Amino acid sequence: MIDLIGKSSIGDYMVVATGASSRQVVALADSVVKALKEYGLTGILPEGMAQGDWVLIDAGDVIVHLFRPEVRHFYGLEKMWQAELGEEEAPAERPKRSRR
């Protein structure tokens, strides 16, 4: 979870999570949308469900991003928002290649 308070007007918090596959990302998104509707939020339209690489759910003050691992690493939202994550929360980094 990334605290956006004082950093952006798009919301107060951003949740970033990873699914192991496109199918799992879509299943997670379905579950989040269902829970938000049960909570009483309406008009939630997730984006990216057809592909399942990156699903965005705008829940008002909370923005949810669900990624496949490679896509999460490529976009690096945590770095963009300068989030400080512990090792258990940060996506695994690719090994650095040495230049020859």
N, C-alpha and C positions, 0 to 999 in steps of 0.2 A: 504494500500500500504506500502510495506517495502522497504526502500532505501538500496540497496546492494552495492552501490558505495564504493569501498575501503574495502568491506567485502568479496567479492567473484568475481570470474572471469566468473561465469555462466550467469550473466546479471547485468543490472543496477538497475532494480526494480522487485519486486515480488508483484503481486496482489493476495490477498486471499479473497475469497468471499464464501458465504454460500447460498445454495438453500434449500428449505424446504423439498424436496423429491428428489428421484433419477430422476424422470421425469423433475423436475424443474432444476436440475443440468445439465442434458443433453440439455434442452432448452436454458439455459444460455450459455453453451458451443457452441451450434450451432450459437447463436446470436453473440458471441465474434468472432468466426471463420469467419462468414460472414462479420462482420465489418472490420476485419483485411484484408480480401481479397479485400474488397471495397477500403481500404486504399492503396492497392497495394502490400501487402506482399503475397508471394507465398510459396508453399511447407509446409504449416502449417498442421500438422497431430496431432490432439488431441489424447491423450491416456486416456483410461478408459471410453470411451463413452458406451461400451456395458453394464457395470455394473452401472454406474451413481453414484457411491459412492464418487469418487474422480476423477475429470477430470483435466489433466495437459495439458496446451497449451503453447508450446515454441514459442514465437513470437520474437526471437532474443534477444534484450536487455531487454525485459519484459517477465517474466515467470508468467503465470496465473494458479492459483490453485482454482478449484471450488469443494466444499465439501458439503456433507450432514452434518447437525450439529454434529451428534455423531462422525463422522469420523474426522471432523475438530478438535473437542475437543481431541480425542484420539491422533492424531499426533502432535498437538500443534506447528505448524510451527512458529507462532509468538514468542513463547518462545525460540525455537531453534535459531532463528535469533535475539533474544533479542529486538524485536520490542516493542516500547512504544506506546500502543494504548489507546485512550480514552475509556470511558465506552461504548459509543454509537457504537464503532467499534469492541470491544472485544467480542468474543463468550461468551455466558452465561456459567458460571461455575457451575458444579454440587455441591450440598451441601456436605460438609464434614461429614463423618460418625464418630461418636465417638466410641472409643474402649472400650470394656467391658471386 
